[in-house]
Each structure stands twice: as C-alpha cells, then as structure tokens.
Amino acid sequence: MAFTSDSVQVFLAVLDHGSFSAAARSLRRVPSAVSMAMANLEAELQLTLFDRGGREPVPTAAARALEPQARQLAAQLRQLDAHALALTQGLEERLAIAIAPELLSAPWSAPLAQLAAEYPLLQVEVLVAPQADALALLHAGRVQLSLVFERPSLDGRESFQEVGNETLVAVMAPTHPALVAAGPGGTLREEHLTNTRQIIVAGRDTGSSDPRVIFARHIWRTDNPVAALGLLEAGLGWGWLPRSFVRSQLAGGTLVEIPLLGLTNSMALYVDVVWSLERPMGLGARRFVELMQQAREARHAGR
C-alpha cells in the first residue's frame, strides 16, 4: 500500500508549505526524511508528484489530482482518532432517542446536528413512539433518552431536564354535530366534552395516556397523532393536540379550537428529556441534554 497515514500527512505538508524543509519544520522532522518519504511514495505509485527542477518542489498534475482524496482521507483519519479518544472517555457506540410523535416539530434537530458535528462518527437512532412507549423503551434499555411531555407524577427510576414547553389545545372539526348544534358564536361546556367521543394518542401496547387529558366517557385511541388528526378532521370526535402540530389545520379551517364556557381550551405542558437512573449516561447523551438546554436558553434570551 503506497499511501499510509504517515505518507498522506507528509504529502499534504509539502503541498501546504511549498518545500521539503518547511514541511519538515511543520512535522518536526529533518528535511532529508521528508524528501525520502516523498521519493519512496513516488516509487510506490510510479508517479512523479513533485517537479524538483527548480529551487523548490512544484506539485505535478498527478499530485493535484490526488490532493482532494488525500485531504479527505486525512480528515477521516482525524475523525477516527477523535472518535477512538471519545470512546475511551465514555462516548456511546450508538445513541438512541425516543421521541413522542407530537413533539416531532419540537426544536430537537438543531442540537442533534451540533452533536453530529462534535462526534461525526457517533451512530444515532431516532425512534418515534407514543409517550408511554417512549418511556417503556427507556426503562427497557432500548434507548438512552426520551423526549416527552412532563409526567403527571415522578418516577424514581428517572431523571430529567426541562428543555421547552408546548401548549395542547382542544380541537374538533367545525362540522362536528356538537358545534353545529351550538350555532354561530356558540360555546360548549364541560359536559359536552364529557359526553362527546374523545380521540386520544395512547401507548401502542399499554393503551395508557396522560390522565390529565382524558375527559370523555367514550374514547377512541390511536398511537399516531397523524391518525388522530384524520379522525378529528372527519368529525369523529374532539381531542387535545399541540397547537404547533395542528397550526396548518387551524389556519385552513379543517379544525377549530373548541369555544368553551367556564373551562380553558388550552393546557400548557413542559417538554422534558428523560434518562434512566439505573444506567450510566454516556458522553453523547449528556452532551445532547446540554445542547437541548442551551437551545432553550437561547430561545428565551431571544424573546
């Protein structure tokens, strides 16, 4: 093999510094060692890389043709070295994050992009699962982090960091019989919500949902908020969904925020990144939590 990590380093040093002696100084070697390394590389490749006819070596067309791939290889080697060092410092081989589907529009992708920039070889897996299932994946060790709404009660197995907030709104189709019966400008009461079918997003296996959002006696469940949207737009019930998630439907008039009398039609909830206290957090998980918190502070500072 002609190109090695060392020969690539020397080759690029000569290109960057314009002479064997300057390259040698940058590499802390003697000039003869650099000159010999390039001569050996040329012999292996059977190519002339530097024209030595003048005072300083001049890169040939062959050298310039090889330069882009040599730089790419050097960058990959630096990434490999950095990744190996990070692994010794506790970086996970793979970071898996479960996200509640209602929070897919939450600002988590920018912190993840920053994490990828810092650890480009870290493998990342993003799973989308209803909140109950996302937490179950966490406790089963399938994921290291879950991005979910605040829980109604604390679990001693968990720790968390608040990273944002979201407002749930009670919505239904404007053609729903309850709204039609109320007439233009009419309002609904708590008993209307109680007696009208409610569409909720619940865990796939457990069927559980946040008890704070369950009002109705008659409930339809789905594990997918997009499916919930379809049911709501079809006039099959009412439901709580994040305002950011239904913004386009509200603007288009296929859904409306339910006009309620004596009851708020919105519910503010914090958004948390949750991890298990039963397993040590890796370097990537800790850094992602930090980046999420920094992003939250930046949003608050920009208000």
Secondary structure, DSSP 8 states (H G I E B T S, - for coil): ----HHHHHHHHHHHHHSSHHHHHHHHTS-HHHHHHHHHHHHHHHT---EE-SSSS-EE-HHHHHHHHHHHHHHHHHHHHHHHHHHHHTT--SEEEEEE-GGGTTSTTHHHHHHHHHHSTT-EEEEEE--HHHHHHHHHTTS-SEEEEE--SS--TTEEEEEEEEEEEEEEE-TTSHHHHHH-TT--B-HHHHHHS-EEEE--TTT----GGG---SSEEEES-HHHHHHHHHTTS-EEEEETTTSHHHHHHTSSEE--BSSS-SEEEEEEEEEEETTS---HHHHHHHHHHHHHHHHHHHT-
